[in-house]
């Protein structure tokens, strides 16, 4: 009986492999701010935005290359960040944040 369990543990779906290999970072939305407002990543990472405010927010890159739907209170949205980006809540344009992706091959 131990052999089948061992074999099952060695096989994973692509989604399971992705979740183990891709780091996850979190940006909280609270007090009409993104916390942290600048997130530094050491390479590609899944960033989860969690709305803890009492009002609806969204997350949109300033270059319009990606964006979330409107996020009611206590909801979340995630995006696989592969490059640096500035973003804002278009419902509250003074809310701005930055994600800085530092790649291992970068010389900066």
Phi, psi and omega in degrees: 000332180290331182295311178301322179295320179296318179295319178298323181292336181277343182254134176222156178283160177304322179297319178296318179297318179299315183294329178284327187268333183266119178295156178235134176234159185235138170242122179269143175249111181203146180062033182056037178218157169266128183236113358284158179280340173232122181244124178259127180243140176262070182106185181303137180206148172276124179254126179256125176259123182241120180275111177253006178279168178275354182243163179286140175225169169218174181226117182226133176293147181294335177270007178063021180279342177203160178184156180267164167286175173296135184249108175296168177307141179066025175243168182219166177209144180231158182211139178278108182273121179245345179213160181298150180202148168260145182215167179208169168266117182289342176281336180222078190300345176283347176278110181229152177213167181224139173240123181250114179262117179256114180272148182301328181274000180285143180260008182262000000 
